[in-house]
């Protein structure tokens, strides 16, 4: 005759403690799993953006800038200025090969001619002819022309270098924004594709009905 084991009797406190131990074990296992998953999904820290700005530097030569005032605010433009002065200065009318930059905004009454190399004789002749009216720009005589010297010349180059730096800052900021946008699209693109597939299947199930 087999001996029957007496039934195990749990007191209320024992059942509660046993259930608590099981629940704690499940939570511990889940935390371990979650911890492993989180560690596997951790991304390497992104490199900090190099926001250090490198300013533009420029070595300029004296006697390369002619200032012109009294220009027509209705008919004058860069092309008309270039056509009027290129022959006397001995430069080409082609913007890329002339070695001369026309610093002028349409509608303004003054502008500058900036040469890569100083041409004292040619520049002096041009200034004289502009001032006596024998050379006109856009068929109109100018108010005054002169070769910049001293403080006026330094102020011009300082403003010009400042313009170059402001333009560089704007371009650098635009590049950083484009980079951040590309990185943002790359992170969200995968999630969007998963959502798209799920949405597509749901639509198909609905259409079969």
C-alpha positions as CSV (number, residue, x, y, z in Angstrom):
1,X,0.0,0.0,0.0
2,X,1.5,3.3,-1.1
3,X,1.8,5.9,1.5
4,X,-0.1,9.1,0.6
5,X,1.9,12.3,1.0
6,X,0.0,14.7,3.2
7,X,-1.2,17.7,1.3
8,X,1.0,20.7,1.6
9,X,-0.8,23.4,3.5
10,X,0.0,27.0,2.7
11,X,-0.8,29.7,5.0
12,X,-1.9,33.0,3.5
13,X,1.4,34.6,4.2
14,X,3.3,31.7,2.5
15,X,1.2,32.0,-0.7
16,X,1.8,35.7,-0.8
17,X,5.5,35.3,-0.4
18,X,5.7,32.6,-3.0
19,X,3.8,34.7,-5.5
20,X,5.9,37.7,-4.8
21,X,9.1,35.7,-5.4
22,X,7.8,34.5,-8.7
23,X,6.8,38.0,-9.8
24,X,10.1,39.4,-8.7
25,X,11.9,36.7,-10.8
26,X,9.8,37.5,-13.8
27,X,10.5,41.2,-13.4
28,X,14.2,40.5,-13.0
29,X,14.3,38.3,-16.2
30,X,12.4,41.0,-18.1
31,X,14.8,43.7,-16.9
32,X,17.7,41.5,-18.0
33,X,16.1,41.1,-21.5
34,X,15.3,44.7,-21.8
35,X,18.8,45.7,-20.7
36,X,20.4,43.5,-23.3
37,X,18.1,44.9,-26.0
38,X,18.7,48.5,-25.0
39,X,22.5,47.9,-25.0
40,X,22.3,46.4,-28.5
41,X,20.4,49.4,-29.8
42,X,22.6,52.0,-28.3
43,X,24.1,54.3,-30.9
44,X,27.6,55.6,-30.8
45,X,27.6,59.3,-29.8
46,X,27.6,61.6,-32.8
47,X,30.6,63.7,-33.4
48,X,30.1,67.2,-32.4
49,X,29.9,69.6,-35.3
50,X,32.9,71.7,-35.8
51,X,31.4,75.2,-35.6
52,X,34.8,76.9,-35.5
53,X,34.7,79.6,-38.1
54,X,37.8,80.3,-40.2
55,X,37.7,83.9,-41.3
56,X,38.7,84.9,-44.8
57,X,42.0,86.7,-45.0
58,X,43.1,88.8,-48.0
59,X,46.3,90.4,-48.9
60,X,45.5,93.5,-51.0
61,X,47.7,95.8,-53.0
62,X,47.5,99.6,-53.0
63,X,46.3,101.6,-55.9
64,X,43.9,99.0,-57.4
65,X,40.5,100.7,-56.7
66,X,38.7,103.5,-58.6
67,X,35.7,105.1,-57.0
68,X,32.9,106.5,-59.3
69,X,30.0,108.6,-58.0
70,X,27.2,110.4,-59.8
71,X,26.1,107.3,-61.8
72,X,22.6,107.1,-63.3
73,X,20.2,105.3,-61.0
74,X,18.0,104.3,-63.9
75,X,20.2,103.3,-66.8
76,X,23.6,102.3,-65.3
77,X,24.5,98.6,-64.8
78,X,27.7,96.6,-64.5
79,X,27.8,95.8,-68.2
80,X,27.6,99.5,-69.2
81,X,30.4,100.3,-66.7
82,X,32.6,97.5,-68.0
83,X,32.1,98.6,-71.6
84,X,33.0,102.2,-70.9
85,X,36.2,101.6,-69.0
86,X,37.7,98.4,-70.4
87,X,39.5,99.8,-73.4
88,X,41.3,102.6,-71.5
89,X,42.3,100.2,-68.7
90,X,43.5,97.6,-71.3
91,X,41.4,94.8,-70.0
92,X,39.0,92.4,-71.6
93,X,35.2,92.9,-71.3
94,X,34.9,89.2,-70.3
95,X,34.1,88.9,-66.6
96,X,36.2,85.8,-66.0
97,X,39.4,86.9,-67.7
98,X,39.5,90.6,-67.4
99,X,41.1,90.9,-64.0
100,X,38.7,93.7,-63.1
101,X,35.7,93.4,-60.9
102,X,32.8,96.0,-61.1
103,X,31.6,96.5,-57.5
104,X,28.2,98.0,-58.3
105,X,24.5,97.3,-57.4
106,X,21.9,98.4,-60.0
107,X,20.0,101.5,-58.9
108,X,22.9,102.8,-56.8
109,X,24.5,106.2,-57.6
110,X,28.1,105.1,-56.9
111,X,30.3,102.1,-57.4
112,X,33.9,100.8,-57.5
113,X,36.3,99.3,-60.0
114,X,38.7,96.8,-58.5
115,X,41.7,95.6,-60.4
116,X,43.9,92.5,-59.6
117,X,47.0,94.5,-60.4
118,X,47.5,98.3,-60.2
119,X,47.8,100.1,-63.5
120,X,48.7,103.6,-62.5
121,X,49.0,105.1,-66.0
122,X,45.8,103.6,-67.3
123,X,43.9,104.3,-64.2
124,X,45.0,108.0,-64.1
125,X,43.9,108.4,-67.7
126,X,40.5,106.9,-67.1
127,X,39.9,109.1,-64.0
128,X,40.7,112.2,-66.0
129,X,38.4,111.3,-68.8
130,X,35.5,110.3,-66.5
131,X,35.9,113.7,-64.7
132,X,36.0,115.8,-67.9
133,X,33.1,114.0,-69.4
134,X,34.9,112.5,-72.4
135,X,34.1,109.1,-71.2
136,X,30.5,108.4,-70.3
137,X,28.8,105.5,-68.6
138,X,25.4,104.5,-70.0
139,X,25.5,107.6,-72.2
140,X,25.7,109.9,-69.2
141,X,28.6,111.8,-67.6
142,X,29.5,110.8,-64.1
143,X,29.8,113.0,-61.1
144,X,33.3,112.2,-59.9
145,X,36.0,109.5,-60.3
146,X,39.2,109.0,-58.2
147,X,41.7,106.4,-57.3
148,X,41.2,105.4,-53.6
149,X,44.2,106.2,-51.3
150,X,44.9,106.2,-47.6
151,X,42.0,105.8,-45.1
152,X,39.4,105.5,-47.9
153,X,41.3,102.7,-49.5
154,X,41.7,100.8,-46.2
155,X,38.1,101.3,-45.4
156,X,37.0,99.9,-48.7
157,X,39.1,96.7,-48.3
158,X,37.9,96.3,-44.7
159,X,34.3,96.4,-45.8
160,X,35.0,94.1,-48.7
161,X,36.7,91.5,-46.4
162,X,33.8,91.8,-44.0
163,X,31.4,91.1,-46.9
164,X,33.4,87.9,-47.8
165,X,33.3,86.7,-44.2
166,X,29.5,87.3,-43.8
167,X,28.9,85.4,-47.1
168,X,31.1,82.5,-45.8
169,X,29.2,82.3,-42.5
170,X,25.9,82.1,-44.3
171,X,27.2,79.4,-46.6
172,X,28.6,77.4,-43.7
173,X,25.4,77.7,-41.8
174,X,23.4,76.5,-44.8
175,X,25.7,73.5,-45.1
176,X,25.2,72.6,-41.4
177,X,21.4,72.9,-41.8
178,X,21.4,70.7,-44.9
179,X,23.6,68.1,-43.0
180,X,21.2,68.1,-40.0
181,X,18.2,67.6,-42.3
182,X,19.8,64.7,-44.2
183,X,20.7,63.0,-40.8
184,X,17.1,63.6,-39.6
185,X,15.6,62.1,-42.7
186,X,17.9,59.1,-42.4
187,X,16.8,58.4,-38.8
188,X,13.1,58.7,-39.4
189,X,13.0,57.1,-42.9
190,X,13.2,53.5,-41.6
191,X,10.3,54.0,-39.2
192,X,8.3,55.6,-41.9
193,X,8.8,52.6,-44.2
194,X,7.7,50.1,-41.5
195,X,4.6,52.1,-40.9
196,X,3.9,52.2,-44.6
197,X,4.0,48.5,-45.0
198,X,1.7,48.0,-42.0
199,X,-0.7,50.5,-43.4
200,X,-0.7,48.8,-46.8
201,X,-1.6,45.4,-45.3
202,X,-4.5,46.9,-43.3
203,X,-5.9,48.5,-46.5
204,X,-5.7,45.1,-48.3
205,X,-7.6,43.4,-45.5
206,X,-10.3,46.0,-45.6
207,X,-10.6,45.8,-49.3
208,X,-11.3,42.1,-49.2
209,X,-14.3,42.6,-47.1
